[in-house]
Amino acid sequence: MYKIAKMNKIAPAGLKHFTDKYEFTDSLSEASGLILRSQHIHDEEFGDNLLAIARAGTGVNNIPLDRCADEGICVFNTPGGNSNSVKELVLAGILMAARKIPSAIRWTLDLQDDPDMAAKVEKGKSKFKGSEIAGKTLGVIGLGAVGSRIANAVTALGMHVVGYDAYLSPRTALHLDPTIKLAPDIKTLMRQADYVTIHVPGNDATRNLVGAEEIASMKTGAVLMNYSRAFVCDEDAVCDALNEKKLSRYVTDFATEKTLGHEGVITTPHLGASTKEAEDNCALMAADELMDFIENGNAIHAVNFPDADLGPMNGDIRIAVMTKGLKSPVDTVIRALTNIEIDAVAGGAKGDYGYVLVSTKSAFDSIPKIPGCIRCRVISD
């Protein structure tokens, strides 16, 4: 029986998805797997039994990725599980900014007990005159599961789209609307766009990705939208641009002391993945990832190790090896396992870390010492 720890409120659909090989525990030291959402666990101590952590969502800045890798703990996320939910919120954000909807609602509510409400509404509505989005250009920074959906969706609303992604996959590119143009860099994108929306991972590499220089390259009166993480935008630069009317609106899903309540800022309380459908999808994906890794050794949507997938177990024995500091983990592991007849192998390297999954039907007494090995386990039915 494998034990699963859980943090945060995980959708029941995901918890019920675990088979009868699993039971839940409140003790992280006993758990083979951990499923969570946004719980901050940088200060948590993990037991020797912990094999994997699955984040029911996309962002993993709440998890100590390198420490987990050094301890042989594979971290997963659920890309695409909440992409439609975020896409729909971004569409709402574009329309809120274009039509000045939040400020119009607040103004109208203030007239609730006014006997001249009807007359004042007709007289005052002109101050909320907005603009249509058809014919405008949306710049999408990050064309992953979320960004690509948004790019395709707004073309159906009559918008032009220019996108930028330093790591655009061929698969994603094939599914983009053919009218979408690609920019060579962020500043080029921003010069062309009336609206810019950001959809990149939140990590050290993307901290202050959009700063004063990037904002200076935008059209005067443009709208900047941040649905990645608050720190992806330099908030001082954003506030300065709003004060100077360089930006007309800053739409964000992250409430911070610096921007909340600032004139021109539209803030939602991290609602991107807050739909029943998204929570169900992410919880189901996270459960599948944990079970597949624990039972079969397959790593799909791994974050701190490379993916490796040999499909379901079929009477074979698998050797799962995690390494650090090897240029070619697969070659190193194969050379070390000369006493074992190998039927199939999968894996590779991601940065300093490697993961190699080996399948064999041959019996063996022991695993020889493997250079650079962090963790090695033998998996059988």
N, C-alpha and C positions, 0 to 999 in steps of 0.2 A: 504494500500500500504506500503510495506516494503522498506526501503532505504538501499542501499549498497554503501559503499565507496570503492574506489580502489586506490592502490598505485602501482607504477612501470607500466611497459607495460605488461598488461595481454592479453594473446592470445584471439583474437576475438571469437574463438569457445567457450571459457568459458563464456565470457560476453553475448553472444547470447543465452546461455543455460538457463539463468535466465528467469522464466516465467513472464507473464504480471502482477503478483502480486508484482513485484519488479521494482524499478527505481534507477538510480545511483545518488549519491550526492557527492559534493566536501566537504561537511561539516562532519567531523568525529563525531562531537557532536550530529548530527541528525541520524546517521547511526545505523541500527540494526545489520549490518554485515560489516566486512571489509575483502577484498580479496587483497593479496599482494604477492610479491616474496621475494626479499632480502632487501627491505627497512628497515633500522634500526629505530625501533619505541620505544626504551627504554625510551626516553624522551617525548613521546607523552602523552597527557592527553585524556582519553576516556570519552565519555559522558555516562550518566546513561542509555541511550537507547541501548548501544552496548551489544549485546548478545554473539557474536562469532567473531573470527578472523580465516580466513583460509589462510594458507601459501601454495601457488601453488608451492610446492617443498617439500623437506624432512627436511633440516636443519632449526631449529627454534631458533638458538642463537641470531637472530635479534629481538626477541620478548620477553618482560618481563613476563615470564610464571607465576612466583609466584604472581606478582602484578595482573596479569589478573585473576588468580584463586581467589585471595582475593577480587577482585571486581566482581566476579561472571561472568567472561567472559571466555567462553570455546575456547581453541585454537586447531585448527586442522592442520594436514599436509597431504601430499598426498603420502604415501609410495608406491613404485612400479610404480608411474606414470612416473618417469624418469629413471627407473632401466635399461631398455634396452639401452638407450642413454649413460648412464655412463658405462655400460658393454662394449660397443663398443669402447669408448674412452680408457678404461683400456687395452683392447686388443691392440689398437694402441700404447699405452705406453710401453707395454711389447716388442712389435716388434721394436719400436724406440730405446729402450735401448739395445736390443739384437743385432741389426744390425747397431748401431751407426748412425742412419739415419739423425738426425738433424745436427750433425757436418759434415757429408758427403755432405749434401745439401749446407751448408754454404761454404765449401771448393770448391765445384764445381762451385758455383755462382761467386766466386772470379776469376775464369778462363774465365769469360764471354767474355772479349775482348782480350784474349791472343791468338796470332796466332798459338802457339804450344799447344792449348788446348787438342786436341785429344791425342797427345803423352803424355802430362802430366797426363791426366786422367788415361791412362793405366799404367803409371809408379807409380802414387801416390795412386791408389785405395787400395793397400795392407794395408795402414795404417788404413783403415776402416774395416778390416776383423772382422766380428762378429761371432756370434754363433747361431745355430738353437735352437729353444725352445722345440722341440720334445725331450722327455726324461728328460727334466729338471723338477724341482719341484717348484710349486707355492704355497706359503703359503697365505691363505686368513684369515685375522683377521676381523671377523664380517660376519656372514652368513645370513644376512637378505635378503631383496628383491634384493639388488644389488650384494652382495657378493656371494649368492647362484647361481645367474645367471652366474657370472664370473667363479665360480668353475666348473659348468657343461660345460660351453663353452670351456674352455681350455683343458678339457679332450678329446674333439673331435679333438684338435690340437696335441694330443700326449703327453701332459704334465701330470705329476703326481700332485696331489693336496692334501695338508694337511690343514685343517681348524680349526679355534678356534672361539667359540662364547660362552660367559658366559651365554647367555640367549637363546640358540638354541631352537626354538619351534618344537614340534613334527611334525607339518605340513611341515615345511621347511625341516626337517631331512628326511621325506618320499620322498621328491622330489629331494634330492641330488643323484648324480650318485653313485652307490654302490662302486665304486673304490675309492671314496674320503675318506681319513682317517681323524679322528678328534684328535687333540692334547689336552692334559689336561691343558695346559697353553701357554702363548705367547712365552716364552723362548724356550720351547720344539719345538714349531712350527718353530721358527727362526733358530734353529740349523739344521733343515732338509731342509730348503728352499733355492733355488737359487734366487728366486724372492719372495718378500713379498708385498702384497697389503692390504691397510687398508680401512675398510668400517664400521665405527662405528659412532654413533651420536657425534656431537661436543658439549660437555658440560664440566662442571667442573670435572666430574668423569673421562673423557677421556683426559684431558689436560696433555700433555707430557706422554701419554700412552706408547709411544716408546721413550725411552731415551738411555743414554749411556750404561746401563747394558744390555738392550735388544739388542742393536746394537752389543755389544761385543759378544753376543752369536751367531751372524750370521756367515755364511761362509765368508771367505775372498773373496772379489770380487763379493759379492751378490748385488742385485738391490733392493732398497727400494722404494715403490710407495705409495703416499699419496693422496687419493681422498676423504678424509673425511673433515678435516679442517686443516689449517696450524698448529694450536697450538697442534694438536694431536701428532705431533713429536717434540721433543726437537731439535730445529734447530741448536743450538750450537753443540750438540752431532753429528748431521748429518754432519755438515761442518767439524768437527774434523775427523770423519770417512772417509770422502771423501779425506781429505788432507793426511791421513795416508794410503790410498788405501784399507781400510777395506771394504768400499763400492765402487763399480765401478760406480754406477749411483744412483741418487736420482731423481725420476720422480714425479712431483707434479702438481696439478691443481690450485695451489695458489701462486701467485707472492708475495714475501716479499723482503724487503730490504736486509735481511741477505742471502737469497739463490739465488736470481735472478742474473744470470751472473756468479755464482760460478762454477768453473770447475767441470764437472761431473753432473751438475744439468740440467734436462730437464723440462722446465716450460711451461704450457699452461694457458691461462687466464680465468680460471674457466669455462671451456667449458662443464663440465659434463652433464648438463641438457640443453645445448644450441643446441637443434634440434627442428624443427617445431613440430615433433611428440610428443616429451616430453613436450613441452610447451602447446600443445593442451591437452594432457592427464591430466597434472597437473591442468590446468585451469578448465577443465570439472569436475574433481574430487572435486576441491575446491568449485565450484559452487553447486554441489550436496550436499556436506557436510553442507554448510551454509543453503541451503533451507530445508534440512531434519531436521536440528536442530531447525531452526526458526519455521517451520510449524508443525513438528511432535514431537519435543523434542528429537529425536534420536541423539545420539552422537557416530559417527563411525570415527575411526582414531583420537580420541581425544588425546591430548598430556598432558595437565595439569589436566585432570579429567579422571575417568574411562569411558570406553565405556558403552553405554546402548542403546538397540535397541528393540523397540516393533513393528516395521514395520510401514506401513502407517496408518494414522487415518482411523477409520471405524465407524464413528458416535459416538466415545467415547470422553470423556474429559480426558485430561492428566494434571498431576501435576508434574512439574519438579523442583526438589529440589537439590541445591548445598550446601554442608556442609564442615565444617573444624573441625578437631580434634576429630572425632568420630571413634571408633574402628569398629563399625558395622553400617554404615549409613542406610542400608536397614532396619534393625530391628528397629532402632530408628524412622525412618520415618513412618513405618507401625504402630508402637505403638502410634505415635502421631495422626495418621489419623483414630482413632477408630470410628469417626462419619461418615466415608465414606466407602461405600462398594467397596472394591478393586477387580478388575477383573484380573489384571496382573501387574507385577512389574519387573523392570530390573535395573541394576546398581551395585554399589559396591564402593570400595575405591581404590585410588591411592596415596600412601603416606599419607599425612594429609588430603587430599581432597576427598570428596565423591560426587557422583552424583546418584540420585535415580529418576527413571521415573515411575510414577504410572498411570494406566489406570482405569477409572471407567465410568459407564453409569448412575450413580446416581447423581441427582442434589444435590447441597450443597450450603450453604449460605456463608461460609467463611472457610479459612484454619487456623487450630489452630496453636499456636506457636510451632515451631519445634526446639529442642535444636541444637546448632551448625550451624544453617541455615545461609548461606551467601546470597543466593538468592532463591526466590521461584516464579514460574509463573504458571499460569493456561492456558492451550492451548485447544482451541476448534475449530471445523471446521467453 
